[in-house]
Amino acid sequence: MMNVSNVLENILLPVYRLDYFFLKAFCHEVKGDNVTNILYPYFQEEKLDKFFHAVTHFGEGYLEFFLVLLFFLLFLYDKKKFKVCKEYALSLILVLCSTQVVVNILKLTFGRARPYVFFDPERFYGIFYLIDNHLLMNSQYHSFPSGHTITIWGTIWFFFFTVKSKYRYLLFSLGFLVALSRMYLGYHWFSDVTVSIGLSYVIVKWIVTNFLSML
């Protein structure tokens, strides 16, 4: 009979290897004689630190609040001309709330340690361990998935689905930079950010398909 735990381990092994690879390649917290951030030969470490600390703020929800406010103001300025702005504002609010609810439930459920806590991608403690050890609200064990990544990518997917312009693809650059910043700063593993990108796609696709058309 097939051992379920062995099957699961074989599935997750390449994921953990990717996590290790990207941690060693990009995280500025990892230093050593045989480990070098692949960006350092091209950019100064101090400038990279400042750059990624700035970029990561795009995943904190400020951009979304600004856009919602802007859309509502445009709608109030001319309700007929900017009717679509009300739809965009309400949809963005739903996107932001939905992604945050999902990502925070998963963070508490899996209880994964952040890279700067343990350089071990297999550190999934689970919600019961966090509760028993009074760590439920300790953000050091909220690595999986990435909240910053799902926030910015929720916005990106929303405009990708609703704005028919070739320039919408430029938004992907910002999304990838935010995801990279989370790994560079040691807050997330590669699998954390990739799962967040996928989750945001599913959530936003559902909202645009089922909610936007109702407004």
DRENVEXLUM-352178 format. One line per 10 residues: their letters; for each residue x, y, z of N, C-alpha, C. Coordinates in steps of 0.001 Angstrom, whole numbers, padded with zeros to 6 digits. Layout:
<tibas>
a) X,Y,Z,X,Y,Z,X,Y,Z  ...
</tibas>
This chain:
<tibas>
mmnvsnvlen) 000850,-001196,000000,000000,000000,000000,000883,001242,000000  000515,002209,-000798,001320,003406,-000939,001262,004247,000338  002420,004674,000803,002510,005506,001992,002235,006956,001609  001169,007518,002160,000750,008877,001804,001816,009895,002182  002427,009724,003348,003442,010679,003801,004652,010680,002882  005024,009497,002376,006158,009421,001450,005831,010086,000118  004610,009891,-000338,004180,010530,-001586,004202,012041,-001438  003669,012525,-000313,003643,013964,-000055,005055,014526,000041  005938,013770,000682,007329,014205,000816,008004,014300,-000546  007733,013342,-001420,008326,013359,-002764,007801,014523,-003597
illpvyrldy) 006550,014907,-003354,005967,016035,-004074,006571,017350,-003592  006747,017457,-002279,007223,018707,-001695,008730,018893,-001808  009466,017810,-001989,010926,017900,-002040,011424,018888,-003090  010954,018821,-004347,011414,019808,-005334,010987,021230,-004991  009859,021370,-004290,009409,022700,-003861,010387,023274,-002851  010787,022451,-001887,011743,022899,-000879,013098,023228,-001503  013482,022462,-002498,014747,022736,-003183,014711,024082,-003891  013568,024388,-004504,013408,025698,-005132,013449,026802,-004084  012831,026554,-002941,012863,027536,-001856,014298,027824,-001424  015088,026764,-001257,016496,026922,-000886,017263,027684,-001964
fflkafchev) 017020,027320,-003208,017743,027946,-004318,017503,029450,-004354  016239,029855,-004289,015922,031278,-004377,016344,032030,-003125  016309,031356,-001973,016776,032004,-000747,018256,032339,-000854  019041,031373,-001281,020481,031589,-001402,020816,032570,-002513  019973,032603,-003547,020258,033458,-004696,019900,034915,-004456  018850,035167,-003659,018338,036533,-003558,018318,037129,-002155  018169,036315,-001120,017983,036873,000218,019253,037551,000728  019134,038790,001162,020311,039522,001642,020733,039072,003036  019887,038273,003702,020232,037772,005028,021202,036595,004962  021290,035962,003806,022155,034789,003652,023534,035240,003205
kgdnvtnily) 024506,035033,004060,025872,035438,003736,026821,034289,004063  027888,034197,003320,028859,033138,003553,029868,033063,002429  030928,032297,002643,031993,032196,001647,031496,031587,000342  030555,030666,000436,030085,029965,-000758,028704,030439,-001215  028215,031515,-000599,026893,032023,-000938,027000,033502,-001288  026564,033850,-002469,026601,035239,-002914,025290,035591,-003598  024678,036663,-003162,023467,037140,-003818,023781,037441,-005274  022985,036891,-006176,023301,037015,-007598,023151,038449,-008105  022543,039317,-007305,022380,040711,-007713,023574,041576,-007330  024358,041133,-006343,025438,041967,-005820,026534,042296,-006833
pyfqeekldk) 026863,041406,-007765,027888,041785,-008755,027462,042947,-009652  026169,043228,-009703,025656,044262,-010607,025174,045513,-009874  024829,045369,-008599,024303,046506,-007838,024936,046525,-006448  025086,047709,-005883,025623,047832,-004534,024593,047329,-003518  025080,046626,-002518,024178,046031,-001530,023326,047086,-000833  023930,048203,-000468,023194,049255,000233,022056,049810,-000624  022330,049994,-001914,021299,050513,-002817,020188,049487,-003038  020571,048221,-003106,019562,047167,-003248,018652,047114,-002026  019242,047244,-000844,018450,047237,000381,017419,048361,000369  017857,049555,000013,016945,050702,-000027,015867,050503,-001093
ffhavthfge) 016275,049985,-002237,015332,049788,-003342,014234,048803,-002966  014617,047651,-002423,013617,046629,-002114,012783,046987,-000884  013356,047758,000046,012551,048248,001160,011478,049209,000664  011801,049970,-000378,010824,050896,-000964,009781,050145,-001786  010239,049206,-002596,009332,048458,-003480,008325,047640,-002686  008753,047074,-001579,007878,046174,-000822,006652,046882,-000274  006724,048224,-000132,005577,048987,000374,004384,048942,-000577  004630,048642,-001851,003525,048546,-002808,002606,047371,-002488  003045,046479,-001618,002211,045348,-001242,001477,045537,000067  001483,046761,000594,000876,047012,001902,-000540,047566,001825
gylefflvll) -001063,047720,000610,-002453,048135,000461,-002676,049617,000252  -001616,050427,000366,-001772,051872,000191,-002184,052218,-001239  -001617,051526,-002200,-001960,051767,-003600,-003436,051480,-003844  -003927,050410,-003263,-005322,050022,-003451,-006272,051058,-002836  -005941,051534,-001627,-006773,052552,-000986,-006779,053849,-001798  -005625,054202,-002344,-005538,055399,-003181,-006413,055255,-004425  -006352,054094,-005068,-007138,053869,-006280,-008634,053881,-005988  -009029,053262,-004882,-010444,053257,-004500,-010931,054681,-004269  -010139,055470,-003538,-010500,056861,-003274,-010586,057658,-004570  -009614,057461,-005450,-009596,058161,-006732,-010829,057816,-007564
ffllflydkk) -011170,056547,-007628,-012330,056117,-008417,-013631,056703,-007865  -013760,056726,-006537,-014964,057292,-005939,-015065,058796,-006192  -013937,059499,-006124,-013936,060941,-006374,-014318,061245,-007819  -013794,060453,-008749,-014148,060640,-010157,-015634,060376,-010381  -016144,059356,-009710,-017567,059031,-009844,-018436,060158,-009296  -018057,060721,-008148,-018823,061811,-007553,-018733,063080,-008391  -017606,063253,-009067,-017418,064431,-009923,-018370,064400,-011112  -018530,063252,-011730,-019439,063115,-012873,-019949,061674,-012902  -021121,061451,-012320,-021643,060094,-012146,-021958,059398,-013462  -022326,060164,-014473,-022633,059561,-015764,-021365,059201,-016525
kfkvckeyal) -020452,060150,-016578,-019226,059956,-017339,-018321,058913,-016703  -018306,058899,-015371,-017387,058003,-014659,-018142,056922,-013884  -019232,056433,-014457,-020005,055383,-013801,-019162,054136,-013547  -018302,053810,-014490,-017465,052614,-014361,-016522,052716,-013173  -016195,053949,-012749,-015277,054130,-011623,-015873,053600,-010327  -017194,053733,-010172,-017843,053180,-008979,-017727,051661,-008974  -017903,051058,-010135,-017783,049610,-010252,-016364,049157,-009927  -015386,049899,-010428,-013994,049561,-010161,-013680,049691,-008674  -014176,050767,-008052,-013895,050999,-006638,-014469,049883,-005773  -015729,049529,-006013,-016368,048471,-005229,-015700,047118,-005465
slilvlcstq) -015318,046873,-006698,-014653,045606,-007025,-013286,045515,-006367  -012548,046625,-006363,-011230,046629,-005722,-011344,046410,-004218  -012371,046994,-003612,-012595,046764,-002183,-012844,045281,-001921  -013665,044670,-002761,-013956,043240,-002614,-012707,042397,-002847  -011905,042775,-003834,-010650,042063,-004104,-009727,042145,-002897  -009573,043351,-002353,-008671,043554,-001220,-009142,042772,000003  -010434,042851,000302,-010968,042144,001470,-010874,040626,001298  -011217,040147,000118,-011208,038699,-000135,-009806,038116,-000044  -008848,038785,-000678,-007480,038268,-000651,-006915,038274,000760  -007240,039311,001539,-006701,039388,002897,-007314,038338,003811
vvvnilkltf) -008600,038083,003652,-009247,037043,004464,-008633,035679,004157  -008512,035364,002876,-007963,034069,002467,-006524,033908,002931  -005697,034921,002688,-004274,034791,002998,-004038,034685,004503  -004822,035396,005303,-004607,035348,006750,-005123,034050,007362  -006181,033485,006800,-006638,032169,007258,-005558,031121,006992  -004961,031175,005806,-003913,030216,005452,-002659,030421,006289  -002311,031666,006573,-001139,031941,007408,-001277,031278,008776  -002450,031433,009378,-002682,030857,010700,-002792,029340,010637  -003369,028830,009564,-003559,027384,009426,-002232,026649,009298  -001339,027165,008458,-000077,026464,008191,001025,026829,009185
grarpyvffd) 001031,028055,009675,002024,028450,010673,003459,028230,010228  003786,028680,009051,005137,028470,008519,006094,029552,009018  007269,029136,009441,008273,030087,009919,008887,030851,008751  009120,032128,008969,009735,032951,007931,011214,032585,007776  011782,032851,006604,013194,032514,006364,014155,033159,007349  013865,034395,007794,014794,035054,008712,014738,034445,010114  013708,033624,010379,013613,032927,011663,014375,031609,011600  014069,030799,010572,014769,029534,010334,015041,029397,008841  016289,029146,008471,016617,028895,007064,016257,027455,006709  014997,027131,006919,014507,025774,006678,013080,025862,006152
perfygifyl) 012858,025596,004867,011520,025737,004281,010506,024715,004769  010956,023704,005512,010046,022658,005972,009405,022983,007318  009664,024168,007835,009147,024534,009160,007684,024990,009097  006791,024026,008926,005350,024261,009014,004890,023765,010386  004417,024664,011236,004066,024270,012597,002571,023993,012771  001743,024662,012011,000307,024435,012106,-000354,025257,013194  -001645,025435,013059,-002377,026338,013946,-002426,025837,015388  -002497,024520,015592,-002601,024000,016959,-001302,024208,017731  -000174,024060,017045,001119,024334,017683,001210,025808,018057  000775,026676,017153,000834,028116,017418,-000044,028491,018603
idnhllmnsq) -001225,027875,018686,-002128,028161,019802,-001531,027671,021113  -001035,026432,021121,-000480,025840,022344,000720,026614,022863  001482,027215,021960,002700,027929,022355,002538,029450,022306  001292,029893,022254,000972,031331,022275,001691,032092,021163  001699,031494,019974,002379,032103,018829,001415,032450,017697  000118,032337,017981,-000865,032508,016910,-000766,033878,016247  -000511,034913,017020,-000440,036264,016473,000997,036717,016238  001934,035800,016338,003344,036114,016097,003617,036044,014599  003890,037179,013982,004058,037239,012524,005276,036470,012026  006170,036080,012936,007330,035284,012517,006911,033917,011978
yhsfpsghti) 005699,033499,012304,005194,032201,011846,004011,032366,010889  004042,033466,010146,002991,033755,009161,003586,033866,007764  004478,032984,007417,005189,033100,006142,004347,032683,004942  003528,031655,005109,002806,031071,003966,001315,031348,004040  000753,031961,002973,001398,032570,001804,001817,034015,002103  002232,034733,001072,002703,036111,001236,001554,037107,001120  001341,037884,002177,000281,038883,002169,000567,040043,001235  001812,040529,001235,002191,041628,000345,002012,041228,-001118  002431,040012,-001431,002357,039550,-002821,000922,039395,-003285  000073,038826,-002448,-001316,038626,-002864,-002048,039956,-002987
tiwgtiwfff) -001632,040953,-002198,-002262,042273,-002260,-001979,042957,-003589  -000702,043056,-003950,-000349,043753,-005193,-000811,042974,-006415  -000722,041653,-006357,-001134,040858,-007511,-002654,040820,-007663  -003378,040989,-006573,-004824,041104,-006689,-005204,042318,-007517  -004512,043424,-007274,-004742,044650,-008043,-004308,044479,-009491  -003169,043853,-009682,-002649,043648,-011039,-003591,042782,-011858  -004042,041667,-011298,-004955,040790,-012033,-006271,041494,-012332  -006725,042331,-011399,-007981,043048,-011620,-007890,043937,-012859  -006825,044721,-012948,-006671,045594,-014113,-006345,044799,-015376  -005683,043671,-015214,-005385,042825,-016365,-006674,042303,-016995
ftvkskyryl) -007651,041955,-016157,-008919,041418,-016657,-009883,042499,-017138  -009748,043723,-016629,-010753,044756,-016920,-010276,045841,-017876  -008981,046046,-017979,-008447,047100,-018850,-007820,046459,-020084  -008373,046733,-021221,-007877,046148,-022464,-006833,047074,-023099  -005637,046970,-022613,-004536,047779,-023136,-003261,046956,-023098  -002431,047141,-024098,-001174,046398,-024136,-000240,046815,-023006  -000459,048012,-022460,000398,048505,-021383,000107,047834,-020043  -000995,047092,-019968,-001333,046417,-018716,-000272,045396,-018329  000447,044884,-019328,001488,043894,-019046,002642,044496,-018246  002779,045820,-018291,003836,046479,-017524,003612,046316,-016023
lfslgflval) 002350,046107,-015635,002048,045921,-014220,002718,044673,-013658  002942,043687,-014514,003601,042465,-014055,004992,042748,-013492  005664,043743,-014052,007003,044097,-013570,006952,044506,-012104  005965,045343,-011756,005810,045765,-010365,005489,044576,-009474  004620,043696,-009951,004250,042525,-009164,005427,041613,-008878  006249,041370,-009889,007416,040506,-009701,008450,041159,-008785  008577,042484,-008865,009526,043183,-007994,009090,043109,-006534  007791,043248,-006288,007295,043125,-004915,007526,041711,-004393  007231,040714,-005222,007459,039321,-004824,008939,039074,-004542  009797,039619,-005394,011243,039464,-005203,011696,040172,-003935
srmylgyhwf) 011100,041325,-003648,011481,042070,-002443,011180,041272,-001182  010104,040507,-001184,009753,039709,-000010,010774,038608,000237  011313,038050,-000856,012362,037037,-000721,013691,037687,-000366  013998,038799,-001005,015266,039491,-000758,015384,039908,000708  014298,040408,001277,014315,040890,002655,014202,039764,003679  014027,038528,003208,014000,037380,004106,012665,037114,004764  011591,037707,004232,010273,037521,004830,009525,036312,004278  009882,035893,003068,009120,034812,002443,009991,033885,001608  009500,032652,001484,010093,031670,000598,009507,031830,-000797  010170,031235,-001766,009701,031281,-003150,008296,030707,-003274
sdvtvsigls) 008028,029612,-002578,006702,028990,-002654,005627,029876,-002034  005989,030694,-001048,005024,031618,-000450,004495,032607,-001478  005416,033197,-002237,005012,034241,-003182,004333,033650,-004418  004791,032480,-004863,004173,031882,-006056,002743,031429,-005766  002514,030868,-004596,001152,030474,-004220,000258,031707,-004115  000794,032801,-003600,000021,034037,-003489,-000380,034573,-004858  000531,034494,-005813,000212,034942,-007174,-000917,034096,-007756  -000830,032780,-007554,-001870,031891,-008052,-003207,032105,-007364  -003188,032276,-006049,-004421,032513,-005302,-005098,033806,-005735  -004299,034853,-005899,-004865,036141,-006302,-005528,036035,-007668
yvivkwivtn) -004927,035258,-008560,-005516,035057,-009893,-006901,034423,-009773  -007005,033365,-008996,-008277,032644,-008848,-009339,033542,-008215  -008958,034255,-007153,-009910,035111,-006440,-010416,036239,-007335  -009490,036923,-007997,-009871,038064,-008838,-010671,037611,-010053  -010286,036496,-010633,-011024,035965,-011785,-012472,035688,-011403  -012676,035127,-010232,-014032,034837,-009766,-014811,036128,-009529  -014172,037120,-008911,-014841,038393,-008620,-015225,039115,-009905  -014305,039184,-010849,-014578,039870,-012114,-015695,039167,-012886  -015687,037847,-012850,-016687,037074,-013598,-018066,037113,-012955  -018104,037038,-011620,-019385,036886,-010937,-019910,038147,-010263
flsml) -019028,039093,-009981,-019461,040269,-009230,-019513,041530,-010077  -018476,041761,-010867,-018394,043002,-011637,-019576,043162,-012583  -020035,042064,-013162,-021153,042124,-014109,-022481,042452,-013429  -022544,042318,-012090,-023774,042588,-011356,-023932,044061,-011009  -022837,044831,-011099,-022886,046238,-010698,-023534,047103,-011769
</tibas>
